[in-house]
């Protein structure tokens, strides 16, 4: 009788509900960054990850917000050295509110540009005979984007400080050039490309990016003068 009661208690005990997976986890992000920064482990990062287009959205939004917040802080740090009147001509609360609003708009715009360029890369790989899945490839690209933002954000804080700004700009330029290597690994893995074909895809992406940048600059030039 007592055995039956104990059995009933075990059956009636509610099962433990598994927590949903969290995309933005500090330990997971640090693991990504560690592999991203090591050229010999980038391919392992690409092979081990698996995600969807929906999951990429939270990652890319987080990375763009982080990047824009770093730029806002960098602006105020730079203003302390180059234009201290910024803090006297307008109230501090006004400057902060305006900077945060601009950062939010820039983060949304950057997210849209990211997905557009991911679509461009997807079309390029298809033209080269690739068989990648757009959602999976975009997810991997969002992980890479977050990694480079985490690495460069501390540098961005001092990007406008006169004495060290040139050095930081050089480091950021090197990081931008390096970022094409992880993209190369993503293209090669998701499409099962050879090194040559993956390299051609990344080179075409770079050329398309430059053309779009020139066109955009030409269109916006009248408004920037």
DOGU-514441 format. One record per residue (C-alpha): x negated, y, z negated; residue number from 0. Coordinates in pm, whole numbers. Layout:
N
east=X	north=Y	up=Z	nr=NUM;
...
***
This chain:
225
east=0	north=0	up=0	nr=0;
east=-279	north=233	up=-93	nr=1;
east=-458	north=137	up=229	nr=2;
east=-154	north=238	up=433	nr=3;
east=-136	north=575	up=259	nr=4;
east=-502	north=640	up=324	nr=5;
east=-452	north=546	up=689	nr=6;
east=-157	north=782	up=712	nr=7;
east=-361	north=1065	up=568	nr=8;
east=-634	north=1009	up=824	nr=9;
east=-381	north=1011	up=1108	nr=10;
east=-208	north=1324	up=979	nr=11;
east=-533	north=1516	up=945	nr=12;
east=-548	north=1777	up=1224	nr=13;
east=-832	north=1732	up=1469	nr=14;
east=-1103	north=1994	up=1494	nr=15;
east=-1036	north=2232	up=1780	nr=16;
east=-1342	north=2289	up=1995	nr=17;
east=-1444	north=2650	up=2036	nr=18;
east=-1438	north=2778	up=2392	nr=19;
east=-1771	north=2832	up=2556	nr=20;
east=-1898	north=3187	up=2527	nr=21;
east=-2071	north=3331	up=2832	nr=22;
east=-2248	north=3611	up=2647	nr=23;
east=-2453	north=3438	up=2380	nr=24;
east=-2779	north=3596	up=2257	nr=25;
east=-2970	north=3269	up=2228	nr=26;
east=-2855	north=3156	up=2570	nr=27;
east=-2950	north=3491	up=2723	nr=28;
east=-3296	north=3482	up=2565	nr=29;
east=-3341	north=3132	up=2707	nr=30;
east=-3251	north=3262	up=3052	nr=31;
east=-3489	north=3556	up=3020	nr=32;
east=-3776	north=3333	up=2907	nr=33;
east=-3740	north=3113	up=3215	nr=34;
east=-3676	north=3408	up=3446	nr=35;
east=-3999	north=3577	up=3341	nr=36;
east=-4201	north=3262	up=3413	nr=37;
east=-4235	north=3196	up=3789	nr=38;
east=-4293	north=2826	up=3719	nr=39;
east=-3963	north=2792	up=3528	nr=40;
east=-3732	north=2996	up=3751	nr=41;
east=-3638	north=2690	up=3955	nr=42;
east=-3549	north=2506	up=3632	nr=43;
east=-3323	north=2795	up=3530	nr=44;
east=-3143	north=2776	up=3863	nr=45;
east=-3105	north=2396	up=3856	nr=46;
east=-2980	north=2376	up=3497	nr=47;
east=-2710	north=2643	up=3520	nr=48;
east=-2357	north=2581	up=3639	nr=49;
east=-2076	north=2834	up=3644	nr=50;
east=-1789	north=2991	up=3834	nr=51;
east=-1702	north=3322	up=3995	nr=52;
east=-1479	north=3408	up=3699	nr=53;
east=-1763	north=3350	up=3454	nr=54;
east=-1992	north=3571	up=3660	nr=55;
east=-1764	north=3871	up=3605	nr=56;
east=-1817	north=3888	up=3228	nr=57;
east=-2192	north=3843	up=3274	nr=58;
east=-2231	north=4112	up=3539	nr=59;
east=-2009	north=4359	up=3353	nr=60;
east=-2213	north=4307	up=3038	nr=61;
east=-2542	north=4352	up=3223	nr=62;
east=-2426	north=4668	up=3401	nr=63;
east=-2292	north=4824	up=3082	nr=64;
east=-2620	north=4742	up=2908	nr=65;
east=-2813	north=4898	up=3195	nr=66;
east=-2603	north=5214	up=3196	nr=67;
east=-2625	north=5258	up=2818	nr=68;
east=-3003	north=5230	up=2847	nr=69;
east=-2996	north=5500	up=3116	nr=70;
east=-2784	north=5728	up=2897	nr=71;
east=-3025	north=5691	up=2606	nr=72;
east=-3317	north=5742	up=2846	nr=73;
east=-3159	north=6065	up=2971	nr=74;
east=-3134	north=6210	up=2620	nr=75;
east=-3487	north=6100	up=2531	nr=76;
east=-3617	north=6256	up=2852	nr=77;
east=-3420	north=6575	up=2788	nr=78;
east=-3593	north=6616	up=2452	nr=79;
east=-3923	north=6648	up=2640	nr=80;
east=-3828	north=6809	up=2971	nr=81;
east=-3509	north=7007	up=2909	nr=82;
east=-3434	north=7061	up=2539	nr=83;
east=-3186	north=7335	up=2634	nr=84;
east=-2949	north=7055	up=2732	nr=85;
east=-2865	north=7019	up=2365	nr=86;
east=-2805	north=7392	up=2313	nr=87;
east=-2620	north=7490	up=2631	nr=88;
east=-2340	north=7243	up=2561	nr=89;
east=-2212	north=7074	up=2243	nr=90;
east=-2374	north=6739	up=2170	nr=91;
east=-2036	north=6563	up=2158	nr=92;
east=-1958	north=6696	up=2506	nr=93;
east=-2290	north=6571	up=2646	nr=94;
east=-2244	north=6227	up=2492	nr=95;
east=-1884	north=6192	up=2612	nr=96;
east=-1977	north=6301	up=2964	nr=97;
east=-2277	north=6067	up=2975	nr=98;
east=-2073	north=5769	up=2854	nr=99;
east=-1797	north=5840	up=3107	nr=100;
east=-2052	north=5855	up=3387	nr=101;
east=-2209	north=5533	up=3258	nr=102;
east=-1871	north=5355	up=3265	nr=103;
east=-1799	north=5470	up=3620	nr=104;
east=-2151	north=5372	up=3729	nr=105;
east=-2116	north=5028	up=3567	nr=106;
east=-1790	north=4962	up=3753	nr=107;
east=-1941	north=5085	up=4081	nr=108;
east=-2255	north=4873	up=4028	nr=109;
east=-2040	north=4567	up=3962	nr=110;
east=-1851	north=4624	up=4288	nr=111;
east=-2182	north=4665	up=4475	nr=112;
east=-2314	north=4344	up=4319	nr=113;
east=-2019	north=4140	up=4447	nr=114;
east=-2040	north=4306	up=4787	nr=115;
east=-2410	north=4219	up=4821	nr=116;
east=-2342	north=3868	up=4693	nr=117;
east=-2088	north=3836	up=4973	nr=118;
east=-2345	north=3963	up=5223	nr=119;
east=-2595	north=3701	up=5104	nr=120;
east=-2327	north=3432	up=5127	nr=121;
east=-2255	north=3527	up=5489	nr=122;
east=-2627	north=3526	up=5570	nr=123;
east=-2668	north=3175	up=5428	nr=124;
east=-2365	north=3056	up=5624	nr=125;
east=-2512	north=3196	up=5945	nr=126;
east=-2830	north=3003	up=5870	nr=127;
east=-2636	north=2680	up=5823	nr=128;
east=-2603	north=2689	up=5445	nr=129;
east=-2338	north=2497	up=5254	nr=130;
east=-2333	north=2701	up=4933	nr=131;
east=-2027	north=2773	up=4723	nr=132;
east=-1968	north=3149	up=4689	nr=133;
east=-1855	north=3129	up=4327	nr=134;
east=-2146	north=2914	up=4211	nr=135;
east=-2404	north=3117	up=4400	nr=136;
east=-2262	north=3443	up=4265	nr=137;
east=-2267	north=3305	up=3910	nr=138;
east=-2638	north=3225	up=3941	nr=139;
east=-2707	north=3571	up=4082	nr=140;
east=-2523	north=3729	up=3788	nr=141;
east=-2747	north=3536	up=3548	nr=142;
east=-3054	north=3667	up=3731	nr=143;
east=-2914	north=4020	up=3720	nr=144;
east=-2864	north=4000	up=3345	nr=145;
east=-3218	north=3872	up=3297	nr=146;
east=-3380	north=4161	up=3482	nr=147;
east=-3160	north=4413	up=3298	nr=148;
east=-3260	north=4269	up=2960	nr=149;
east=-3628	north=4288	up=3058	nr=150;
east=-3620	north=4638	up=3209	nr=151;
east=-3378	north=4814	up=2970	nr=152;
east=-3643	north=4875	up=2699	nr=153;
east=-3868	north=5028	up=2966	nr=154;
east=-3582	north=5242	up=3097	nr=155;
east=-3553	north=5412	up=2758	nr=156;
east=-3876	north=5599	up=2830	nr=157;
east=-3844	north=5627	up=3208	nr=158;
east=-3800	north=6006	up=3192	nr=159;
east=-4075	north=6084	up=2940	nr=160;
east=-4327	north=6290	up=3144	nr=161;
east=-4655	north=6134	up=3031	nr=162;
east=-4562	north=5768	up=3069	nr=163;
east=-4292	north=5794	up=3336	nr=164;
east=-4525	north=5713	up=3632	nr=165;
east=-4652	north=5397	up=3463	nr=166;
east=-4300	north=5281	up=3382	nr=167;
east=-4190	north=5349	up=3739	nr=168;
east=-4471	north=5126	up=3866	nr=169;
east=-4372	north=4844	up=3629	nr=170;
east=-4007	north=4875	up=3735	nr=171;
east=-4112	north=4865	up=4100	nr=172;
east=-4309	north=4545	up=4038	nr=173;
east=-4010	north=4392	up=3860	nr=174;
east=-3784	north=4486	up=4151	nr=175;
east=-4019	north=4314	up=4393	nr=176;
east=-4039	north=4007	up=4169	nr=177;
east=-3658	north=3985	up=4155	nr=178;
east=-3652	north=3855	up=4513	nr=179;
east=-3833	north=3537	up=4406	nr=180;
east=-3554	north=3413	up=4173	nr=181;
east=-3302	north=3502	up=4445	nr=182;
east=-3509	north=3289	up=4682	nr=183;
east=-3480	north=2999	up=4436	nr=184;
east=-3102	north=3043	up=4411	nr=185;
east=-3062	north=3044	up=4789	nr=186;
east=-3284	north=2739	up=4827	nr=187;
east=-3105	north=2543	up=4552	nr=188;
east=-2743	north=2625	up=4637	nr=189;
east=-2787	north=2569	up=5010	nr=190;
east=-3048	north=2291	up=5003	nr=191;
east=-3264	north=2508	up=5229	nr=192;
east=-3628	north=2463	up=5316	nr=193;
east=-3868	north=2728	up=5188	nr=194;
east=-3881	north=2888	up=5532	nr=195;
east=-3504	north=2910	up=5574	nr=196;
east=-3454	north=3039	up=5219	nr=197;
east=-3726	north=3297	up=5278	nr=198;
east=-3555	north=3411	up=5598	nr=199;
east=-3225	north=3451	up=5412	nr=200;
east=-3384	north=3667	up=5142	nr=201;
east=-3572	north=3873	up=5403	nr=202;
east=-3246	north=3936	up=5589	nr=203;
east=-3080	north=4037	up=5262	nr=204;
east=-3360	north=4288	up=5202	nr=205;
east=-3324	north=4432	up=5553	nr=206;
east=-2947	north=4463	up=5520	nr=207;
east=-2991	north=4632	up=5181	nr=208;
east=-3232	north=4886	up=5330	nr=209;
east=-3000	north=4961	up=5622	nr=210;
east=-2701	north=5008	up=5391	nr=211;
east=-2908	north=5231	up=5163	nr=212;
east=-3013	north=5451	up=5456	nr=213;
east=-2655	north=5475	up=5581	nr=214;
east=-2525	north=5559	up=5234	nr=215;
east=-2796	north=5821	up=5186	nr=216;
east=-2710	north=5980	up=5520	nr=217;
east=-2340	north=5990	up=5431	nr=218;
east=-2399	north=6141	up=5087	nr=219;
east=-2674	north=6383	up=5191	nr=220;
east=-2435	north=6675	up=5265	nr=221;
east=-2286	north=6646	up=4916	nr=222;
east=-2624	north=6629	up=4742	nr=223;
east=-2768	north=6947	up=4892	nr=224;
***
